[in-house]
Amino acid sequence: MIAKFFSYFLPINVIKRKSSVSNSIEVTWNNGELVIDSKNTNYSYGSLQRILKKGLKYIGYDRIRKFEKVLVLGVAGGSVIKTLVDDIKYKGEIIGVEIDPEIIEIANTYFNIDQIENLEIVIEDAFEYVLKSKEQFDLIIIDIFQDTTMPSFLFEAHFIQRVNSMLNTNGFILFNTMVINEKNRLKNLDYRKNFDANYSLRMYPKVEVHNELFTIKKLA
């Protein structure tokens, strides 16, 4: 493909559109990869896929293959789902929650996530989904951004407690955060205080420059 070849020298835009949720969504060929970007950051594939793949490696591919049910809060283009299915060969159930129907349409058109048989997409606000869900999961991946901003509810005690209650014993939370200023850093430090001795929490700073990953295992 010509666009893919030339993208090693200069990014090649495929489409650009606005949605009711995101001010700008672009699909671009960049360094031989098809990626989704918002106005100021990578949204899916590219560096974001590398970040979340590292988090999944920290948890362990062999362990993840044995899980029965995974929840992804913040699907965007589906890059972490692709990692689960294509790289880890995960065969269990995946539920992906995404507030923006336009970006799911892009994910289906350009990345074929609608062809993943063990994936169910729910178009809904992640906060609302978590508040009312009665399901239990072995892995909960939280990757929710509006450009470079993280919604404040992600750091609220009530939301955190609800997510924790949805996690099976010996299950994991993988939480991707962005630290670009002191306020973000302090929020992450406060986030750690929501987990007691029933959880094993690890923080991985400076993943792809501005991201900090949390892995949290529920012990009891």
C-alpha positions as CSV (number, residue, x, y, z in Angstrom):
1,M,0.0,0.0,0.0
2,I,1.4,3.3,-1.1
3,A,0.1,5.3,1.9
4,K,1.6,2.8,4.3
5,F,5.0,3.1,2.6
6,F,5.1,6.9,2.6
7,S,3.9,7.0,6.2
8,Y,7.5,6.1,7.3
9,F,8.5,9.5,6.0
10,L,5.4,11.6,6.7
11,P,2.0,10.8,8.4
12,I,-0.7,10.2,5.8
13,N,-4.2,11.2,6.9
14,V,-7.0,8.8,5.9
15,I,-10.1,10.5,7.5
16,K,-10.8,13.3,10.0
17,R,-14.1,13.8,11.7
18,K,-15.8,15.2,14.8
19,S,-18.2,13.4,17.0
20,S,-20.6,14.3,19.8
21,V,-18.0,13.2,22.3
22,S,-14.6,14.0,20.7
23,N,-13.7,17.3,19.1
24,S,-11.4,15.6,16.6
25,I,-10.8,12.0,15.5
26,E,-8.2,11.2,12.8
27,V,-7.3,7.9,11.3
28,T,-3.7,8.2,10.0
29,W,-1.0,6.0,8.6
30,N,2.1,6.7,10.8
31,N,5.4,4.8,10.6
32,G,3.7,1.9,8.8
33,E,0.8,1.6,11.3
34,L,-2.8,2.7,11.0
35,V,-3.6,4.6,14.2
36,I,-6.4,6.8,15.6
37,D,-5.4,10.1,17.1
38,S,-7.3,12.9,18.9
39,K,-6.3,16.5,18.7
40,N,-3.3,16.2,21.0
41,T,-2.6,12.5,21.6
42,N,-2.7,9.0,20.3
43,Y,-6.1,7.4,20.9
44,S,-5.7,3.9,19.7
45,Y,-2.9,1.7,18.2
46,G,0.5,3.2,17.9
47,S,2.0,4.3,21.3
48,L,-1.3,3.6,23.2
49,Q,-1.3,-0.1,22.1
50,R,2.4,-0.4,23.2
51,I,1.5,1.1,26.6
52,L,-1.4,-1.3,27.3
53,K,0.5,-4.2,25.9
54,K,3.2,-3.6,28.5
55,G,0.5,-3.5,31.2
56,L,-0.8,-6.9,30.1
57,K,2.7,-8.3,30.1
58,Y,3.1,-7.2,33.7
59,I,0.0,-9.2,34.6
60,G,1.2,-12.1,32.5
61,Y,-0.1,-13.5,29.2
62,D,-0.4,-17.1,30.5
63,R,-2.5,-15.9,33.5
64,I,-4.8,-13.8,31.2
65,R,-5.5,-16.8,28.9
66,K,-7.0,-18.5,31.9
67,F,-9.4,-15.7,32.6
68,E,-13.1,-16.2,31.8
69,K,-14.3,-12.6,31.5
70,V,-12.7,-9.3,30.7
71,L,-14.1,-5.8,30.9
72,V,-12.7,-2.9,28.8
73,L,-13.8,0.6,29.9
74,G,-12.9,2.9,27.0
75,V,-12.7,1.0,23.8
76,A,-11.9,3.7,21.3
77,G,-10.4,1.9,18.3
78,G,-10.1,-1.4,20.1
79,S,-6.3,-1.7,20.2
80,V,-6.2,-3.4,23.6
81,I,-8.9,-5.8,22.5
82,K,-6.8,-6.6,19.4
83,T,-3.8,-7.3,21.7
84,L,-6.0,-9.6,23.8
85,V,-7.3,-11.5,20.8
86,D,-4.3,-11.5,18.4
87,D,-1.3,-11.5,20.6
88,I,-2.4,-13.2,23.8
89,K,-4.9,-15.5,22.0
90,Y,-7.5,-14.8,24.7
91,K,-10.7,-16.9,24.0
92,G,-12.9,-15.8,26.9
93,E,-15.7,-13.2,26.9
94,I,-14.8,-9.6,26.4
95,I,-17.2,-6.7,27.1
96,G,-16.1,-3.3,25.8
97,V,-17.9,-0.2,27.0
98,E,-17.5,3.0,24.9
99,I,-19.5,6.2,25.1
100,D,-18.8,7.4,21.6
101,P,-20.7,5.5,18.8
102,E,-18.8,7.4,16.1
103,I,-15.4,6.0,17.2
104,I,-16.9,2.5,17.3
105,E,-18.0,3.0,13.7
106,I,-14.4,3.9,12.8
107,A,-13.1,0.9,14.7
108,N,-15.4,-1.4,12.8
109,T,-14.6,0.2,9.4
110,Y,-10.8,0.4,9.7
111,F,-9.9,-2.2,12.3
112,N,-12.7,-4.8,12.0
113,I,-13.4,-5.1,15.7
114,D,-17.0,-6.1,14.8
115,Q,-15.5,-9.4,13.5
116,I,-14.2,-10.4,16.9
117,E,-16.5,-13.2,17.9
118,N,-15.9,-13.1,21.7
119,L,-16.4,-9.3,21.9
120,E,-19.6,-7.5,22.9
121,I,-19.6,-3.7,22.5
122,V,-21.9,-1.7,24.8
123,I,-22.4,2.0,23.8
124,E,-22.7,3.6,27.2
125,D,-21.0,6.0,29.6
126,A,-18.5,3.9,31.7
127,F,-19.6,5.5,34.9
128,E,-23.3,4.5,34.3
129,Y,-22.3,1.0,33.3
130,V,-20.2,0.4,36.4
131,L,-22.9,1.8,38.7
132,K,-25.6,-0.6,37.5
133,S,-23.6,-3.7,36.4
134,K,-24.1,-7.0,38.3
135,E,-21.4,-8.9,36.5
136,Q,-18.0,-10.1,37.8
137,F,-14.8,-10.0,35.8
138,D,-11.3,-11.4,36.0
139,L,-9.7,-8.4,34.3
140,I,-10.9,-4.8,34.2
141,I,-9.0,-2.5,31.8
142,I,-9.6,1.2,32.4
143,D,-8.5,3.4,29.5
144,I,-10.7,6.5,29.4
145,F,-9.6,9.8,28.0
146,Q,-11.1,12.9,26.4
147,D,-8.0,13.9,24.4
148,T,-5.4,14.4,27.2
149,T,-8.0,14.8,30.0
150,M,-9.2,12.0,32.3
151,P,-12.7,12.3,33.6
152,S,-12.8,13.1,37.3
153,F,-15.1,10.2,38.2
154,L,-12.2,7.8,37.6
155,F,-10.6,9.0,40.8
156,E,-13.8,9.2,42.9
157,A,-14.1,6.7,45.8
158,H,-17.6,5.6,44.8
159,F,-16.5,4.6,41.3
160,I,-13.4,2.9,42.5
161,Q,-15.3,0.9,45.1
162,R,-17.8,-0.2,42.4
163,V,-15.1,-1.3,40.1
164,N,-13.4,-3.2,42.9
165,S,-16.7,-5.0,43.8
166,M,-16.9,-6.2,40.2
167,L,-13.5,-7.9,40.3
168,N,-13.2,-11.5,41.1
169,T,-10.7,-12.7,43.7
170,N,-7.2,-13.0,42.1
171,G,-8.5,-10.8,39.3
172,F,-6.7,-7.7,38.0
173,I,-7.4,-4.0,37.2
174,L,-5.2,-2.4,34.6
175,F,-5.5,1.4,34.8
176,N,-3.9,3.6,32.2
177,T,-3.3,7.2,33.4
178,M,-1.6,10.3,31.9
179,V,0.7,12.4,34.0
180,I,1.5,15.8,32.3
181,N,1.4,18.0,35.3
182,E,1.7,18.1,39.1
183,K,-2.1,17.9,39.6
184,N,-2.1,14.6,37.7
185,R,0.8,13.2,39.8
186,L,-1.0,14.0,43.0
187,K,-4.3,12.5,41.8
188,N,-2.4,9.2,41.1
189,L,-0.9,9.3,44.6
190,D,-4.4,9.8,46.1
191,Y,-5.7,7.0,43.9
192,R,-3.4,4.5,45.6
193,K,-5.0,5.2,49.0
194,N,-8.3,3.6,47.9
195,F,-6.7,0.1,48.1
196,D,-6.1,-1.7,51.4
197,A,-4.3,-4.9,52.3
198,N,-6.8,-6.9,50.3
199,Y,-5.2,-5.6,47.2
200,S,-1.7,-5.8,45.7
201,L,-1.0,-2.5,43.8
202,R,1.9,-1.7,41.5
203,M,2.6,1.5,39.7
204,Y,4.7,1.7,36.5
205,P,5.8,5.3,35.9
206,K,7.0,6.9,32.7
207,V,5.5,4.4,30.2
208,E,5.9,6.0,26.8
209,V,6.9,9.3,28.5
210,H,3.6,10.6,29.9
211,N,1.7,7.5,31.0
212,E,1.6,5.8,34.3
213,L,0.1,2.3,34.6
214,F,-1.4,0.7,37.6
215,T,-1.9,-3.0,38.0
216,I,-4.1,-4.0,41.0
217,K,-4.6,-7.6,42.1
218,K,-7.6,-8.5,44.3
219,L,-6.3,-10.8,47.0
220,A,-9.5,-11.4,49.0
